[in-house]
Amino acid sequence: MQAVTEGDRRKEVRVLLDQIRTHPERDWTQARQRITILNKLIGGAAKPH
């Protein structure tokens, strides 16, 4: 099993945002929640502990 990196999270956010832009007619509630979580994880990784 490989560790998930910050780059992986950023890539997932980009993919989700691209899907939302491409298909705005769909219900993206879960994807938006995932984006929020990923952004918090990315933001937390950038802060020193």
Sequence and secondary structure as in RCSB ss.txt:
>XXXX:A:sequence
MQAVTEGDRRKEVRVLLDQIRTHPERDWTQARQRITILNKLIGGAAKPH
>XXXX:A:secstr
     HHHHHHHHHHHHHHHHH TTS  HHHHHHHHHHHHHHHHHHS  
